[in-house]
Amino acid sequence: MLISSLHHTQGIIGYNYQKTERAKGTEIYYLHSKAKRHVCPQCRSWSTSIVETGKTRDIRGLCIGFKKR
C-alpha cells in the first residue's frame, strides 16, 4: 500500500520500499531502485550500464497531510 501511495502522491516509480522513520514531524522513506537497465537521457540508447555506488539521495517531496497545530 505504501509504494502505491508514494506513486500516486509523489510520482515515485520503480523503487522497492525498505523502511520508514519518523522524526520531528518528518517522515523518511528508505527506497531502493529496482531498475536493471536505463535509457541514456542524451542519445536514447539502451546500451548503458548501471554502477551501484551505495550513495543516498535526499529528495524533498510534497506535503501530503501533516497539519501543524
PALUMLUM-794950 format. One record per residue: x, y, z of N, C-alpha, C, O in turn; residue in three letters. Coordinates in pm, whole numbers, plus 50000, padded with zeros to 5 digits. Layout:
BEGIN
XYZXYZXYZXYZAla...
This chain:
BEGIN
500824988150000500005000050000500875012650000500525022449934Met501995012550073502815024450082503415028349948503395040049911Leu503945018849873504525021849742503455027549650503735036849574Ile502245022349656501155027649576500855042049616500625050649530Ser500865044749745500625058249794501735067749748501435078949705Ser502995063649756504105071949709504025074249559504355085049510Leu503595064149487503455065549342502395076149308502635084749223His501255075449372500155084349338500325098549394499885108149331His500975099949509501105113249569502395120249529502415132549519Thr503475112749507504775118749480505315115749341506295121849297Gln504675106449269505145102849136506365093949137507095093349038Gly506615086949248507785078249262507465064749200506525057949241Ile508255060849100508035048349027509345040649018510405046549003Ile509275027449029510445018949006511345016849126512545014649111Gly510785017549246511575015749367510935005349457509725003549456Tyr511754998649536511284989349638511374996349773512365002949803Asn510344994749853510285000849987511094992450085511034980150082Tyr511874999250172512624992150274512074995050414511694985850487Gln512025008050452511525011450585511135026150591511415033750499Lys510475029950703510085043650728510585047750865510515040050960Thr511105060150874511475065951003510695078851019510455086050922Glu510295081851143509575094151171510335101851279510695096351382Arg510565114851253511255123251350510855137751330510925142851218Ala510445144351436510125158651435509165162651324509405172551254Lys508095155251306507095158751205507505155651062506865160450969Gly508555147851044509045144350910509055129150895509475122050987Thr508615124250782508705110050752509825108050651509915115050551Glu510675098350679511785095050589511545080850538511465071350616Ile511445079650406511225066550343512535061850283513225069450215Tyr512895049450309514085043450251513645034550136512905024850155Tyr514085037950016513705030949895514955026649820516005033049830Leu514845015749745515935010949661515435009549518514325004649494His516265013749424515895012649283515844997949244516714990049284Ser514854994249167514784980549119515104979748970514874969448906Lys515644990448914515974990948771517194982248740518174982148815Ala517124975148633518254967148583518904974148463520084972048435Lys518134982248394518624989448277517995003448274516895005548325Arg518715012748215518195026348195518525030748054519515026347996His517695039448001517965045347870518835057647892518645064947989Val519775060147801520635071847808519785084347781519075084847680Cys519835094447870519005106247850519425114847730518625122947682Pro520655113147681521115121247569520845114647435520255120747346Gln521275101947419521145095547288520005085547279519745080047172Cys519305083147391518165073847397518555059247369517705051347329Arg519805055847390520275042047369520045033847495520165038847607Ser519705020947476519565011747588520875004647618520914996447710Trp521925007447544523245001347567523965009047677524975015647652Ser523455008147797524025015247911524285005348023523844993848017Thr525005009848124525235001548241524955009748366525075022048365Ser524575002948473524285009448600525415006048696525764994348714Ile525975016248757527035014348855526435016748992525925027549020Val526485006749078525945008049212526965014749301528045009449323Glu526615026549352527535034349435527265032749583528155034849665Thr526045029249619525685028149759525415041649823525215042449945Gly525415052349743525165065649797523665067749812522845061349746Lys523325076949901521915080249922521645094249867522555102449855Thr520385096649834519945109849789518785114349875517925106349911Arg518775126849909517655132749980516765139549877517225148049800Asp515505135749877514535141749786513415147549870512785140449948Ile513165160149854512085166549930510795165049851510655170449741Arg509855157749908508585155449840507535165749879507775174649960Gly506395164349819505265173049850504665169449985504675157850025Leu504155179150054503465176850180502145169650151501375174150066Cys501885158650220500685150950190499835148350313499275137450327Ile499715158050402498765155950508499205159550647498405158450740Gly500435163750667500795168150800500135181650827500215190850745Phe499485182650941498835195250976499495200551102499415194351208Lys500135212051092500785218051207499725224751293498845231751242Lys499795222551421498805228151514499405239051597498715244851681Arg
